[in-house]
C-alpha cells in the first residue's frame, strides 16, 4: 500500500511538472475527437468537447489544491487560536466555544458548505468562504484537547511560575507543542476537502466553465456513462487515487509521530 500511495503522488507530481514544461492548454478543443478513447497520443482520451482529459485533470487538481490551500490556512489558523484560547483560559469562554462547536457539529459539514455556497454566487472566493465556514471546528476541538494536556506539562508550569504572561506562554510554549498533531489533522482535512470541493462543483456551486474542476468533469462525464464509460471511470479513479494517497500519507504521519487519539 505504501508503494502504491508513493507511486500515485509521484505520478501526479510529475504530471504537474510535465504540464508546466509543455505549456499545453487544456481548453483546446478538437471536435473531430470528441469522447475519443485512451490511446498512446492521449493517455486518458478526450472529453465531450474534444479536450485532453489528462491535462484537464491536472488543471483540475491545480485549481482544487489552490482552493484547498486557502481553506486549510483559514480554517487551521482560526480553529487553532479558538481551541487554544478555549483550553488554556477555560471558564465561561470555554463553555461558549464548546457550545458553538457542538452547534456546528450538529450539521454535516458538507451540508453547511452546500447551504452557504448556494447563498453565495459560484466562484473561487465564495467557494473558499463556503468550505471555511465549518472547517475550523475539527482544528478547534483537537487544539483544545491538546492544550488541556500541554498546559499541565512541567515546562509550561515553570514558565508560568517565572511570571510569563498568558500570551507569551501560549505563543512560545503551547502553540509550538501543537504543531505535530495539527499537521496530521491538516493532512486528513485536505483529503476531505478534495471530495467537498468536487461535490460542490458537481452540483454547479463551485468553479464554473471554462475553468477545469474535478467535480465539473465528473458531472459532465455522467452524461456519457453508457456511450463513453472511460470518461467517468478515469475521472472517478483519479479523484479516488489522490484521496487515497493523501489519507495514507496522513496515517503514516500519525503513526510516525506516535500521536494518540483523543
N, C-alpha and C positions, 0 to 999 in steps of 0.2 A: 504493500500500500504506500509505503514511504517513497519508493522509486516512482510509482505512478504519479503521486502528487508533485514530486520534483519535476518529472517529465512534462506535466501539464503546465506548470509555472514557466519552465524554460521555453516551452513551445510558444505560449502567448507573449512572453517577453521578447523572444527572437522575432515573432511576428510583428510586434510593435517597432522594433529596430528596422526590420525589412520594409515596413510601411513608410517609415520616415525617410529612409535612404532612397527608396524607389520613387517617392513623391507621387504615388498613384492616387488619383482622385476617385474615391469610391462612389461618387454620384454620377459617373459616366454611364450612360445608358446605351445599350445595343439591342435594338428592338428585334433583330433577327435571331437573337439568342435568349429570348425570354424563357425563363424556367429551364434553362439548359442543365442537364445532369452533370455531376462532377466528372472532370477529365484531367489530363495532365497539364492543360493550359490553365484551367480554372478549377482549383482543387476542390472547392466546395460548391461549384456550379453557379448558376445565375438566379436572381430573384425575378419577381413578376414585372420588373421594369428593365430587365436585362443587365442589372448591376452585379458586380462580383460580390458574392455572399461572403467570401473570406475577408476581403478588405472592409466590407460593411460591418462585419462582426468586430474587427479590430477597432474601427472608428466608434462602434457602439460601446466597446469596453473602455475606450478613452473617455468618452462623454460620461459614461457611468461612474468611472473612478474619479473624475473631476468633481462630480456632484457628491459622491460618497466622501471624498476628502473634506469638502466643505462641511457636510453634515456631521462627520465624525469630529472635526475640530470644534464646531459649535457645541455639539452635544456633550463631548468629553469635558471641555473646559467648564461649561455651566454646571454639568452634573457633578463633577469632582468638587468644585467650590461649594455647591449646595450641600453635598454629602459630608464634606469635611466640617463645615460650619455646624451642621446638624449633629454630628457625632462628637465634636470637640466641645461646643458650647453647651449643648443639651438643653434641658429645661423646656420652657414653653416654645422656644424656637424649634426644638427637635419635634415636639408634638405637632406643630403646624406643618412642618415639612413632611413628616410621616403621613399626615392626613392627605396632603396634596399628592404625594407619590402613590398612596393607596388609591386615590381617586383616579389618577391617570392609569394605574394598572387594572382598574375595573373594566377598562375598554381595551380591546385588542389594538395593538399599535398600528397595524395596517389599516384598520377601520378609521382611526383618528387621522392617519395620513390621507386616506381617500376623502374623508369629510372636508379637511382643510384644503386639499388640492382641488376639490370640486368648487369650493367657495372662491378660491383664487383662480386667476386665469392661467392656462397652461404655459410653461416656460421654465427655464433652468432655475432662476431665482426663486420663483414660487414653489418649485419642486423641492428645493433645498429647505425652504421655510416649512413646508408641509411635513417633510421627513424629520426635521429637527424638533417639531412640537413635542413629541413624546420620546425622542431619542435620548434625552438626558436622564430618564428615570433609572435605567439599568446602571449607569455610572454612579448616580447619586446613592443608590442602595448599596452598591459594593463599596463606595468610598466611605459611607457612614459606618458600615460593618468593620472595615479595615481600620478606620480612625479610632473606633472604640477599643480595638486591640492595641494599636500603636501608642495611644496616649497613656497606656498603663505601663509601657516599657521604661526601663531604668534611665535610658538616655534622655527621654522626654521629661521624666520627673526631675532629673538632675538639672536640665535646662530651666525648668520652672523654679526650682529651689534657688537658682542663681539669679533670679529676678528677670528672666526673659519674658517679654510681653507675649500675649496670645498670638498676635500677628506674626511675630518673629518665630515663635515655636512652630506655628502652622507652616510657614513658608520655608523654614530652614530644617525642620525635623520631620513633620508629619507628611507633607506632600512628597518629598524625596522617597520616603519609605513606601509610598503607594504606587510608585512608577511601574513596578513589575506587574502587579495584578491589573493595573489599568491598561497596560499594553496588551495583555492577554484578552481582556474584556473588549478592547477596540478591535482586535483581530476577529473575534467571534461576531461582533456587531457588523463588520464590513460584509461578511457573508450574507447576513440577514438583509442588509441594505441593498445588496445587488438584486435580491429577489423582490424587495419592496419597490425599488426604482423601476424594475422591469414590469412589475404588476401595474403600477400607476401608468406607465407608458402604454401597456397593453390595453388599458381602459380608456386611453386617449387623454389622460390627465397629466402626462409628463411631457417629454420632448416631442416636438411636432416636426413633421416632414418639412424640408428635406434632410434634417439632422438625423443621423443614424442613432437608433436606440434599440436596445435588446428587446424590450417589450413590444415596441412597434414592429420589429421584424417578426416576432413571434405571432403577433396579431395578424399580420399580412400573410404569414405562411399557412395559417389555419384555413384560409380560404381555398388553398390549393392542396389540401391534405391528401385528397384522393388522386388528383391528377399528377402532382409532383411532391410525393411524400418526403423526398430528400431535403427540401427546404425546411420544413418543420422539424425534422429529425436532427439536422445539423445545428440549427439554432438552439433547439432544446438541449441537445447534448453539450453544446459549447457553454451554455449558462450553467448546466449541471456540473460540468468538469471544473469550472472556475470556483464555484461554491464549494465543491468537494475539496479542492486543493487548499483553499483558504481555511476551511474548517479543520482540515488535517494539520495545517501549519499552526493554528491556534491550539489544537490539542497537544501538539509537540511542545510548544512553549509552556503550556500548562504543566506538563509532566517534567520538562527540563528544569523549570524553576521551582518545582515542588510546591505549587500553590495548592492550599487546601480549600475545598469547597465550604462555603459558609452555610 
